[in-house]
Amino acid sequence: MVKTAVVILNWNGLSFLKMFLGDVAEKSLSEDTLLYVADNGSTDGSCEWIAEYHKEVKVIRFDKNHGFAEGYNLALKQIDSEYFILLNSDIEVTGGWIKPLISYLDDNPTVASCQPKILSYKNKDHFEYAGAAGGFLDKFGYPFCRGRILSLVEKDSGQYDSPVEIFWSSGACMAVRSDAWKKCGGFDADFFAHMEEIDLCWRFHRMGYKVSFIPQSSVYHIGGGALPYSSPFKTYLNFRNSIYLLYKNLPERNFQWHMFFRKIMDGIAALFFLIKGDVSSFRAVWKAHADARKNIDKLRQKREIIKATGNNVPEDLILNKSIVFEFYIKGHRTFNSLKTKL
């Protein structure tokens, strides 16, 4: 067993591999750290390029695109290590980025996962949307981060430079204890991509683990690598998977009310897309809810299984407010302005 396996899931991401893989290898490989690329059926020559130029990188090949969630599930089953680090292909790492994450996991056995500071590759003094300085949820299931509320991203001025417990660690770059991953079942393959890490972290909390942010490690993320942020399919996955996430994991108290409110809010979002002339995103929201309804029996079964594990989620990790209301009506545009609300 190797101590740490850095695993990059790739699907037709040759351009990103050419940009970043060599640097990741140089700053990651050691006696106790191996680097893997799990290829999700790429057709752009990714595997051939790695074989020619980066023989130090181990490749796991799949014959089709299994999505982010199942792709990682299948890949990690083939890797024997104490820790996994899931790393997006569109990320530039920094020198010594691994040590703070692994040292923290070594020193804190109740922590299942942790993430570094995730900054923007294009605007390096700002946080990046997908994870920033650690993720949280509001009571209606809307995710936000220290350093990113809705679409507003903060400049990094050291305001989040302390390790803290968070609700979810970003799938863009997350270090995971392998035995906790296996105990909690890995990602839910039905999510395909987006929010599967939030779902997993919710299960970590239920099983008594913690999730943390470690600012001593930092990476730079381009974002929207496999799916651009403007993609209607990305919109579809985000809305559908949010319903999946809530239906599976919300506690019984106020469950029906929270689900009803979320549907109203999503309906308003769809209407705004339509008013702006974004018909594709409007259709994506309605398709997301239609497909969630089609899968309601399966979701109900998953909910019953999860309910049996109890509910150990610390209340201070979920905002007992609507982040949309706090942002647009009360003007709380940064995480620090919300701190007394958590």
Protein Blocks (a to p, Z undefined) as FASTA:
>chain_A
ZZbdcddddehilmmmmmmmmmmmmmmgcfkbccddddehiaehmmmmmmmmmmmbccdd
dfbdebjmlmmmmmmmmpccfbdcdddfkbccdehklmmmmmmmmmmmmbmbdcdddddf
klmmbccfblpnopaddfkopacdehiahjbccddehlamcccddfbdcfkbccddfklm
mmnopaafklopghjlmmmmmmmmmnopacdddfkbccddebjmlpcfklmklmmmmmmm
mmmmmmmmocfehklmmmmmmmmmmmmmmmmmmmnopaklmmmmmmmmmmmmmmmmmmmm
mmmmmmmnopabcfklpccbdfklmmmmnopabfklmmmmZZ
